[in-house]
Amino acid sequence: MSCPDFPSDPASGPTGAATPAPELSGSGANAPSCVGESEAKRQQILNGANLVFAEHGYEGASMSAIARKAGVSKGTLYNYFTNKADLFTAYVEHRCREKLPPILASIQRGRTPRETLTLMAGGIIQLITQPESLVLYRIIVSEAPHFPQLAISFWQHGPNPALATLARWLAEQTERGTMRTDDPYLAAEQFFSLCQTRIAHRKRFNMPLENEEEDKRKVIQSAVDVFLAAYALQPDAQNNSPP
């Protein structure tokens, strides 16, 4: 028997009495299948939502359109997500969980500040210029005045964790004596801003780029050079592995 789209309603028994909640221990033969099917259905809905949000923005997207695009019933959609804001938040969370780890993995012991920042700059540029990221950015900017919670949700699950991770690394480098940052979080914001020059801004405005790969290399090198010039405590600390 396949796992149903809807979990049992505690009050939906034939006599109106509460139906006992299913075991969550995984002892049932179909438990792993149901969990897998539920996650697959959730991902199916998020994929549909991505397409609708990209085409219509947040305000113009409807739960009916998302259900149709995802290939599920509205009942199934509401079984997974309470409302459109809940769905959009889940979409943002999913994308951040999927895309941020490779960037944050740049911060590892044994790498020099220059190596770490170079890898991170490349990851940042790649992430923010992906088509889905550009769509999400435009949605947040256009809808934030009317739906400020969308911007807050995006910030909490996307930029803020990434900035906090870089800020912790900068604080560690300050303790080691390789860099000097009185305000590590502000310094992290400055580095992210340096990575958004030229390529990111033009792509957000749908402007053409004549030589994107060359521009990317130039932006990465410039961002790292400028940042280290401002915050590296000693020139040789840029090239020597920390103790």
C-alpha positions in Angstrom: 0.0 0.0 0.0 1.4 3.4 -0.9 1.7 6.3 1.5 -1.2 8.7 1.2 -0.8 12.4 0.4 -2.7 13.3 3.6 -1.8 12.1 7.1 -4.7 10.9 9.2 -6.8 13.5 10.7 -7.0 12.7 14.5 -10.7 13.5 14.4 -11.6 11.8 11.1 -12.5 8.3 12.4 -15.9 7.0 11.5 -17.3 7.6 15.0 -15.6 11.1 15.4 -13.3 9.8 18.1 -9.7 10.6 17.9 -7.7 8.2 15.8 -4.5 7.0 17.5 -1.4 8.7 16.1 0.8 6.4 14.0 4.0 5.0 15.5 7.1 7.2 14.7 9.6 4.6 15.6 10.0 3.4 12.0 8.9 -0.2 13.0 6.2 -0.3 10.3 7.1 -2.0 7.1 6.0 1.1 5.0 7.5 3.8 7.3 10.7 4.4 5.3 8.7 4.5 2.1 6.2 7.0 3.4 9.0 9.3 4.7 10.7 9.1 1.3 7.5 9.7 -0.6 6.6 12.7 1.7 10.0 14.3 1.1 9.7 13.6 -2.7 6.3 15.2 -2.7 7.5 18.2 -0.8 10.4 18.6 -3.2 7.9 18.3 -6.1 5.9 21.2 -4.7 9.0 23.3 -4.1 10.1 22.8 -7.7 6.7 23.9 -8.9 6.7 26.9 -6.6 10.1 27.9 -8.0 8.7 28.0 -11.6 5.6 30.0 -10.6 7.5 32.5 -8.4 10.0 33.0 -11.2 7.2 33.8 -13.7 4.8 35.8 -11.6 6.8 37.0 -8.6 5.5 36.5 -5.1 2.3 38.6 -5.1 1.3 37.4 -8.6 1.8 33.7 -7.7 -1.3 31.8 -6.5 -1.5 28.5 -4.6 -3.7 27.2 -7.3 -1.1 27.9 -10.0 1.6 26.4 -7.8 -0.4 23.2 -7.3 -1.0 22.9 -11.1 2.6 23.5 -11.9 3.7 21.0 -9.2 1.2 18.4 -10.4 -0.6 18.1 -7.1 -4.0 18.9 -5.7 -4.6 22.0 -3.7 -5.5 19.8 -0.8 -2.1 18.1 -1.0 -0.4 21.5 -1.3 -2.1 22.8 1.9 -1.3 19.6 3.6 2.4 20.4 3.3 2.3 24.2 3.5 -0.1 26.4 5.5 -0.1 29.3 3.1 1.9 31.0 0.4 4.3 32.8 2.9 5.0 29.4 4.5 5.7 27.9 1.1 8.0 30.7 0.0 9.9 30.5 3.3 10.4 26.8 2.8 11.6 27.4 -0.7 14.2 29.9 0.6 15.3 27.6 3.4 15.7 24.7 1.0 17.8 26.7 -1.5 20.0 28.0 1.2 20.6 24.6 2.7 21.5 23.3 -0.7 23.7 26.1 -2.0 25.5 27.5 1.0 27.5 24.6 2.3 30.0 24.4 -0.7 30.8 28.1 -0.1 31.3 27.8 3.6 33.4 24.7 3.1 36.1 27.1 1.8 36.8 27.9 5.4 39.1 25.0 6.5 42.2 24.8 8.7 45.5 24.8 6.9 44.5 27.2 4.2 46.0 30.7 4.0 43.7 33.7 4.3 44.3 34.4 0.6 43.4 30.8 -0.4 40.3 30.9 1.8 39.1 34.2 0.5 39.8 33.3 -3.1 37.8 30.1 -2.9 35.0 31.9 -1.1 34.8 34.8 -3.5 34.5 32.3 -6.4 31.7 30.5 -4.6 29.8 33.7 -3.8 30.0 34.9 -7.4 28.8 31.6 -8.7 25.9 31.4 -6.3 24.5 34.9 -6.7 24.7 34.9 -10.5 22.8 31.6 -10.9 19.4 32.1 -12.6 17.5 30.9 -9.6 19.4 33.3 -7.3 18.8 36.2 -9.7 15.0 35.4 -9.7 15.0 35.2 -5.9 16.9 38.5 -5.5 14.4 40.3 -7.8 11.4 38.9 -5.9 12.8 40.0 -2.6 13.6 43.5 -3.8 10.3 44.0 -5.5 8.1 42.6 -2.8 9.9 43.7 0.3 8.0 47.0 0.7 4.7 45.1 0.7 5.8 41.9 2.3 8.8 42.7 4.6 8.6 39.3 6.2 9.9 37.8 2.9 13.1 39.8 3.1 13.5 38.9 6.8 13.1 35.2 6.0 15.6 35.4 3.1 18.1 37.3 5.3 17.8 34.9 8.2 18.3 31.8 6.1 20.7 33.1 3.4 23.0 36.1 3.8 23.1 36.1 7.6 24.4 32.6 8.2 27.0 33.0 5.5 28.1 36.4 6.9 28.2 35.0 10.4 30.4 32.1 9.3 32.9 34.4 7.6 32.8 36.7 10.6 33.8 33.9 12.9 36.7 33.0 10.7 37.8 36.6 10.6 37.7 36.7 14.4 39.8 33.6 14.6 42.3 35.1 12.1 42.4 38.2 14.3 43.2 36.0 17.4 46.0 34.3 15.4 47.5 37.6 14.4 47.2 37.2 10.7 44.4 39.8 10.3 43.0 42.7 12.2 39.2 43.2 12.2 37.6 45.3 15.0 34.2 44.4 13.6 34.3 41.0 11.9 30.7 41.0 10.8 31.1 44.4 9.1 34.3 43.2 7.5 32.4 40.1 6.2 29.7 42.3 4.7 32.4 44.4 3.0 33.9 41.3 1.5 30.5 40.1 0.2 30.0 43.5 -1.3 33.3 43.4 -3.1 32.3 40.1 -4.7 29.2 41.6 -6.1 30.9 44.2 -8.3 30.6 44.2 -12.1 29.2 40.7 -12.8 26.4 40.4 -10.2 25.0 43.9 -10.7 24.9 43.6 -14.5 23.2 40.2 -14.4 20.6 41.5 -12.0 19.8 44.2 -14.5 19.9 41.7 -17.4 22.8 43.6 -18.9 25.3 41.8 -21.2 28.8 40.7 -20.3 31.4 40.5 -23.0 33.8 38.2 -21.3 32.2 36.8 -18.1 35.0 34.3 -17.2 37.7 37.0 -17.5 35.6 39.4 -15.5 35.0 36.7 -12.8 38.8 36.2 -12.4 39.3 39.9 -12.2 36.6 40.4 -9.6 37.9 37.6 -7.4 41.5 38.7 -7.5 40.5 42.4 -6.9 38.1 41.5 -4.0 40.8 39.5 -2.3 43.6 42.0 -2.9 41.5 45.0 -1.6 40.2 43.1 1.4 43.7 41.8 2.5 45.2 45.3 1.9 42.6 46.6 4.4 42.7 43.8 7.0 45.9 41.7 6.7 48.1 42.4 9.7 51.3 41.5 7.9 52.0 41.1 4.2 53.6 37.7 4.7 50.5 36.5 6.5 48.7 36.4 3.2 50.9 33.6 1.9 51.8 31.6 5.0 49.6 28.9 6.5 48.4 29.8 10.0 50.0 27.9 12.9 
